């Protein structure tokens, strides 16, 4: 039996380096014990001899490493072993990672999804309270994550609150930012975090100003904001009153509140776009000209999601400007939707193609590529917070709903999205481009326009 000691619960590098050496030595998963920290190992036998005498080289898909990086943060103690089992399987069958029906791939994807949800919750529900120390004001927040996400999420808070001095306390560790340096401290308890204080009034005012009655769905709110988080959030004291007065507040309020915070969101979006320009989360960046990021107002109420940029979009660096884009423009125009007022993006942000002579023929993104790109899609959604998201075609629907669906089974009806807002599925405009029968294409175009009108109407 080999025992691998990992430095910490979120020690991805440690897992990766050990897993690589063990896999090079073709050590079977059943012979490895993965252990966090330095607890006694006699129970298990020999220490691992990690570097084999005659290593056998292998390559694994980049999408696997991305998946592993996320799954390592899961709280399931079996995660390291499960990842190694898949790694060992990929050496023989690299395409296994794209097999959405493979139970191990499915299980790991589910774990990655749970981690991403926890990351999102920490970003959305963490609340700072103001305290004063000898250097002035400091903001302190208490948060109880379900997974080992705190370190991985640190950069987000540093970027967001760069000019504040803050501490985030969690049961496993604390993060402290002094405006220049990020430091780690030991775990804390809720009693270590400040309770009620004046800054809560600021949060309450802020929350009341961004509260969007048009999105008010109490069931959804509970689902998205589990009670576990409610107890830490001063603004939940307001929810009852907000629900009661939601209707009166609907008109005009949303626009006003959004323009008040619009400056920051626009800057955050610009930063995100710049980060995405250097994206190497999957291999598609290698052959595409550039990342084609979403575009449109960051306070748009409606977001459209396509599949991936095509040949012309890849060159122009903008979504939906080629032939499919022309149909899209015509259809939304016919549905009374102004493109200048909506946010348009794609599920996958790099063009995937197969070269044929001088031409580049569109190739469908696979499960790994869609999931690697989910990061950008989720970040865009966090900033734009659309009230209605229209998925154009099956790939977009998969990204939006986090699972494979059929167009026929989901088309043309409002779907409540777990992260808030409504979703709507319709066809991809290039479906119309491919139709040889003109009169059928016209019928389908009309049905497409009806779908878009339905989405606009559901938005209100
Ligand atoms: N097809 C898409 O899905 N998106 C684009 O941006 C262009 C074509």
Boltz pocket constraint, residues with backbone or C-beta under 6 A from the ligand:
constraints:
  - pocket:
      binder: B
      contacts: [[A, 306], [A, 307], [A, 308], [A, 309], [A, 310], [A, 313], [A, 318], [A, 319], [A, 320], [A, 321], [A, 322], [A, 324], [A, 325], [A, 345], [A, 346], [A, 392], [A, 430]]
      max_distance: 6.0
